[in-house]
Amino acid sequence: MVSKTDPDDIAKSPTGDAYLLTPGPLTTSETVKQAMLHDYGSRDGSFVNLTRDVCAQLLDIADARESCDCVPIQGSGTFAVEAMLATMFSQKGKLLNLVNGAYGHRITEICEYLGRECVVLEFAEDVPVDVEKLEQALIDDESISHVSVIYCETSSGILNPLEKIAEAVNRYGRALLIDAMSSFGALPLSTRNIPFTALAASSNKCLQGVPGMGFCIVKKEALQSSAGNAHSLSLDLHKQAEAMSKNGQWRFTPPVHCLLALAQALTELDEEGGIVTREQRYRSNCQILRDGMRELGFRPLLPDELQAPIIVTFHIPENPGFEFQQFYDRLSARGYVIYPGKITNADTFRIGCIGDLGSNEMHGALLAIKATLKDMGIENL
Ligand SMILES: *Cc1c(COP(=O)(O)O)cnc(C)c1O
């Protein structure tokens, strides 16, 4: 057994919970948690206003208030991705899905369930989407109507060149669907320089709210012409948007507390200085983590230039004394939760740098990792 009370515990969170250095759910601020200490009726005027304000703020993050609608949807991020695919891309269309990790594969799987035609352009998990190959695929197959891409592929932490991808898709007259789950609110994504038809994201990643709702930001004309596309009653963005435009209400029980938390999280994003400042904090977290882990002898999967400042994948060290489950358990007993790897071509684990965490917590995590290696009897990796 690993002792819960450790003399050299460094930074415990104010609630006593472990810090979550994961891809989400993430560590949220105390004030975000406190915002949930209310009960609102879903038809209540104050809740209707809250939904409207939150949606307007989400649109502002992408400079999309003029050209797009924000449609919230109950559930986790995958529900929003599935609703986006089901509603924005019909049985008549054909999707070119750009894949370099597990979340890309998930889009293919969703299309299989939905009975939508999907062709895949796949890259290795440590290689970003190649825009020239994308262009060639669009030239070769004129029946492709839509292209989907993961902005930050959270399974490795790799950043895809979204601006170049969007420019190419637009130049060839196709519609772009973006999974911006682990990037929205921290990485640049504006309608000013990134033409897209729809994006999907959720409350609990870079926006630093709690889990429970996803949302899609959708071009107004595309949403208006999407009636009848969805296969599903609950995952129909068109129907959800139509109901909301009538009375401001969600069609089914809304995640009230999640919305209260998200409203507070958006206020805190603003107070932090917006997404530019948030990106800087995540970049600094990421740099502290990569530098500190390298110093301890760990090897990151990706070179600096391909790394998004969201989550870092490390190789499992070859030292025979290093057993991941033991490392994980001991580290979480010290107050830091990390994540197993999610790529298929190497043995890895992941450490996130997003959420309500700053340099103190990142340095704290490194000290805890150092102490954990010592506990495991590992002097040098
Ligand atoms: C987190 C995430 C999702 C959604 O995952 P859920 O577990 O359903 O919230 C989708 N795509 C990416 C890139 C993600 O990081």
The ligand as a Gaussian input file, in Angstrom:
#p B3LYP/6-31G(d) Opt

LIG

0 1
 C      -11.955000      14.632000     -25.165000
 C      -12.064000      14.561000     -26.624000
 C      -13.250000      14.154000     -27.257000
 C      -14.514000      13.792000     -26.532000
 O      -14.357000      12.862000     -25.565000
 P      -15.487000      12.648000     -24.448000
 O      -14.870000      11.610000     -23.596000
 O      -16.715000      12.204000     -25.116000
 O      -15.694000      13.979000     -23.761000
 C      -13.295000      14.174000     -28.639000
 N      -12.236000      14.560000     -29.357000
 C      -11.093000      14.964000     -28.796000
 C       -9.962000      15.421000     -29.655000
 C      -10.962000      14.981000     -27.399000
 O       -9.816000      15.386000     -26.836000

